[in-house]
C-alpha cells in the first residue's frame, strides 16, 4: 500500500509537470502569433486623401411607385359594381355613399 501511494504521487507530479509545460508552450505560441500578426498589420503604410467637391445642381433621382398588391383594381371595381346592382334594395343610404366614394377614388 505504501508503494502505491508513492507511485501515485510520482505519477501525479509527472502529469502536473506535463500539463504545465504544455500550457506554457501553448501560451508562448499564442503570444508569438499575436506579436507576428500585429507587426505585419502595422507594417503597412496608411494613406488618407480627402477632397470636397460641391455640386452646383443636384439631380433628383427617378422614383417609381409600384403597387405590390396581388389584387387587381379592375377586379375590385367589377365586384363592387356587381354586388351593388344585386343588393341595391337591401343596403342603407350610407353604404351606397361609401361605395360611391370608394369607386370615385379608385377611378381617379
DRENDO-1510 file (C-alpha; in Angstrom, 1 decimal, always signed):
<recs>
REC; n; res; u; v; w
REC; 1; UNK; +0.0; +0.0; +0.0 .
REC; 2; UNK; +2.8; +2.4; +0.8 .
REC; 3; UNK; +4.4; +1.9; -2.6 .
REC; 4; UNK; +1.1; +2.6; -4.3 .
REC; 5; UNK; +0.8; +6.0; -2.7 .
REC; 6; UNK; +4.4; +6.9; -3.5 .
REC; 7; UNK; +3.9; +5.6; -7.0 .
REC; 8; UNK; +0.6; +7.6; -7.3 .
REC; 9; UNK; +2.3; +10.7; -6.1 .
REC; 10; UNK; +5.1; +10.4; -8.6 .
REC; 11; UNK; +2.7; +9.8; -11.5 .
REC; 12; UNK; +0.5; +12.8; -10.3 .
REC; 13; UNK; +3.6; +15.0; -10.2 .
REC; 14; UNK; +4.7; +14.0; -13.7 .
REC; 15; UNK; +1.2; +14.7; -15.1 .
REC; 16; UNK; +1.1; +18.1; -13.5 .
REC; 17; UNK; +4.6; +18.9; -14.9 .
REC; 18; UNK; +3.5; +17.7; -18.4 .
REC; 19; UNK; +0.3; +19.8; -18.4 .
REC; 20; UNK; +2.2; +22.9; -17.0 .
REC; 21; UNK; +4.8; +22.6; -19.7 .
REC; 22; UNK; +2.1; +22.1; -22.4 .
REC; 23; UNK; +0.2; +25.1; -21.2 .
REC; 24; UNK; +3.4; +27.3; -21.2 .
REC; 25; UNK; +4.2; +26.2; -24.8 .
REC; 26; UNK; +0.7; +27.0; -26.0 .
REC; 27; UNK; +0.7; +30.4; -24.3 .
REC; 28; UNK; +4.1; +31.1; -25.8 .
REC; 29; UNK; +2.7; +30.2; -29.3 .
REC; 30; UNK; -0.2; +32.5; -28.7 .
REC; 31; UNK; +2.0; +35.4; -27.7 .
REC; 32; UNK; +4.3; +34.8; -30.7 .
REC; 33; UNK; +1.3; +34.6; -33.2 .
REC; 34; UNK; -0.3; +37.8; -31.8 .
REC; 35; UNK; +3.0; +39.6; -32.0 .
REC; 36; UNK; +3.7; +38.5; -35.6 .
REC; 37; UNK; +0.2; +39.4; -36.8 .
REC; 38; UNK; +0.3; +42.8; -35.1 .
REC; 39; UNK; +3.7; +43.6; -36.6 .
REC; 40; UNK; +2.5; +42.6; -40.1 .
REC; 41; UNK; -0.6; +44.7; -39.7 .
REC; 42; UNK; +1.3; +47.8; -38.5 .
REC; 43; UNK; +3.9; +47.4; -41.3 .
REC; 44; UNK; +1.5; +48.6; -44.0 .
REC; 45; UNK; +1.5; +52.4; -44.6 .
REC; 46; UNK; -1.6; +54.4; -44.1 .
REC; 47; UNK; -2.6; +57.0; -46.8 .
REC; 48; UNK; -5.7; +59.2; -46.4 .
REC; 49; UNK; -6.8; +61.5; -49.1 .
REC; 50; UNK; -9.9; +63.7; -48.6 .
REC; 51; UNK; -11.3; +66.0; -51.3 .
REC; 52; UNK; -14.5; +68.0; -51.1 .
REC; 53; UNK; -16.5; +68.8; -54.3 .
REC; 54; UNK; -19.6; +70.9; -54.4 .
REC; 55; UNK; -22.2; +70.2; -57.0 .
REC; 56; UNK; -23.9; +73.2; -58.3 .
REC; 57; UNK; -27.1; +71.4; -59.3 .
REC; 58; UNK; -28.4; +68.2; -57.7 .
REC; 59; UNK; -30.3; +65.8; -59.9 .
REC; 60; UNK; -33.4; +64.4; -58.3 .
REC; 61; UNK; -33.4; +60.6; -58.8 .
REC; 62; UNK; -36.3; +59.0; -60.7 .
REC; 63; UNK; -38.8; +57.4; -58.4 .
REC; 64; UNK; -41.3; +54.7; -59.4 .
REC; 65; UNK; -44.1; +53.7; -57.0 .
REC; 66; UNK; -45.1; +50.1; -57.7 .
REC; 67; UNK; -48.3; +48.5; -56.4 .
REC; 68; UNK; -47.3; +45.3; -54.8 .
REC; 69; UNK; -50.9; +44.2; -54.1 .
REC; 70; UNK; -51.9; +40.9; -55.7 .
REC; 71; UNK; -55.5; +42.2; -56.1 .
REC; 72; UNK; -56.4; +43.8; -59.4 .
REC; 73; UNK; -58.1; +47.2; -59.3 .
REC; 74; UNK; -60.4; +46.2; -62.1 .
REC; 75; UNK; -61.5; +43.0; -60.3 .
REC; 76; UNK; -62.4; +45.0; -57.2 .
REC; 77; UNK; -64.4; +47.6; -59.2 .
REC; 78; UNK; -66.2; +44.8; -61.1 .
REC; 79; UNK; -67.0; +43.0; -57.9 .
REC; 80; UNK; -68.4; +46.1; -56.2 .
REC; 81; UNK; -70.4; +47.2; -59.2 .
REC; 82; UNK; -71.9; +43.7; -59.5 .
REC; 83; UNK; -72.6; +43.5; -55.8 .
REC; 84; UNK; -74.1; +47.0; -55.8 .
REC; 85; UNK; -76.6; +46.1; -58.6 .
REC; 86; UNK; -77.6; +42.9; -56.8 .
REC; 87; UNK; -78.0; +44.3; -53.3 .
REC; 88; UNK; -79.2; +47.8; -54.1 .
REC; 89; UNK; -82.5; +47.4; -52.3 .
REC; 90; UNK; -81.0; +45.7; -49.2 .
REC; 91; UNK; -78.5; +48.4; -48.2 .
REC; 92; UNK; -78.9; +51.6; -46.5 .
REC; 93; UNK; -78.2; +55.1; -48.0 .
REC; 94; UNK; -74.9; +55.5; -46.1 .
REC; 95; UNK; -73.5; +52.2; -47.5 .
REC; 96; UNK; -74.3; +53.4; -51.0 .
REC; 97; UNK; -72.5; +56.7; -50.4 .
REC; 98; UNK; -69.4; +54.9; -49.0 .
REC; 99; UNK; -69.4; +52.6; -52.1 .
REC; 100; UNK; -69.7; +55.6; -54.5 .
REC; 101; UNK; -66.9; +57.4; -52.8 .
REC; 102; UNK; -64.7; +54.3; -52.9 .
REC; 103; UNK; -65.4; +53.9; -56.6 .
REC; 104; UNK; -64.8; +57.5; -57.4 .
REC; 105; UNK; -61.4; +57.4; -55.6 .
REC; 106; UNK; -60.4; +54.3; -57.5 .
REC; 107; UNK; -61.2; +55.8; -60.9 .
REC; 108; UNK; -59.0; +58.9; -60.3 .
</recs>
